[in-house]
Amino acid sequence: MILRALLAATSLIAGAESFAGVSAYQCQISEQLHLDAAGELKRPANPWLIRSRFSVDRDTGALVGPDKSFWSFKDSRSTVLARGNERTSFVALIMSAATDNGVLATTLVIEEFTKGPVKPFMVSTGSQVASGMCE
């Protein structure tokens, strides 16, 4: 039983490491805001995403963790709009269908042009916004 648990944990860690290679950003959320009824961005009463980590596949724009309900929707499609470089940002768009012919969209911008290995990011979905740093 313990051996199975160790093997399962090892395979999860190995899978995460292979995803988090050169073609992925590793990010940590340091701020979470939502749009209130007065049109102002405010921190929610329970900012559950702060200090959470997630990964971004630089090739596909797919986001992994921490809370799939924040930016992953059923049958969603991720698209990298810009890969970013020393003068531009990495930009990804995640879209899926919503009820009544609507659309759910999440945008992620990582300021790839920022000098050094740590880059600021902002992700927005619906009326929620999160920001922090990626490596």
N, C-alpha and C positions, 0 to 999 in steps of 0.2 A: 504494500500500500504506500509506504513512504517512498519507495523507489519509483513508483508510477508518478507520484506528485513531483518528485525531483526531475524526472524525465519530461513531464509536461511543462514545468517551469523553465527547464533548459531550452526546450523547443520554442517557447514563447519569447524568451530572451534572444535566442539566435535569430528568430524571425524579425524581431524589432531591430536588432543590430544590422541585419542585411538591408532593411528598409531605410535605416537612418544613416546610410553611407553618404558618399559624396553627392549623390543626386537628391538629397533631402535636407530640408531645413529642420532644426530642432528649435522649438519656440516655447517661451513661457509667458503667460498672461500676467500683466501687472495692474491692469485697470479694466473694469467692466462698467459700462454705462447703458442706460436705456432711455428712450425718448418718452417723456411724460406727456400728459394731456395738454400742458401749456406750451409744448414745443421745445422744452429744455432737456438737455442730456443730464441725467442724474444717476448716481450709483444706486442700484437696487438695494432694498433692505437686506437681502441675502446675496451678496455677490459671489455666487458659488464657483465661478470660473477663475477667480484670482489665485495665483500661484499654481494653476494647472499648466501642464505641458502638453504639447501636441507636435506632430510631425507633418511636414508638407512635402509631397513628392514634387521635385522641381520639374520633372518631365510631364506629369499628368495634371498637377494641381490638386490631387486628392489629399484630403485632410484626414489625419488619424488621431483620435482622442481629442480632448479629454471627455467631452460630452457630445456624442453624435447628434443629439437633438438640437444642439445649438447651430450646426451648419450642415448637417447631412440629412437629406430628405430621401424618401423612397424614390427609387429609380432616378437618382440625381446624376448629372453629367458634369464632370470637371473639365475645364478648359484653361490652358495657360495662354493668356492674351499677350503677355510680354515676359521674356525670360530675365530681363534686367541685366544691367552691366554697370560700368563705372560712371554712367551718366543717367541711367534710367532705373525704374523700380521693376521688381518681379510683380506681376499682376495675374491673379487667377480668379475665375468666375465659376461658381457651382450653381447649377440651375436644375429645377424640377417642376413638374406640373403641380398646380394647386387646384382647389375646388373652383367651380364656376368659371372654367377657362382662364384661371389666374396663373401666376408663375411665382415660385419662391426662388429668390436669388441671394447668394452670399458672395461678397467680394473680399478678396485678400490682397493687400498691398504690402510688400516688403521692400524697404528702401535699400536695394542692393548697392546703390551708389555710395552709401555711407562708408567711410574709410574704416578699415579694421574688420575683424571676423564677426563682430556682433552687430546686427542690423535691426532697427526699429520696424515694427509692423502694426497694421491696423486691419481688423476683420470686421465686417458689418453684415448683419443678416436681420431682416425685418426691422424691428425697432431697437435691436441690440447692437452695441459696439464693444469690441475688446481690443486692447493694445498691449504691447510689451516688446520683447526683444527675441530675435532669432539668431542662431549660429549656423 
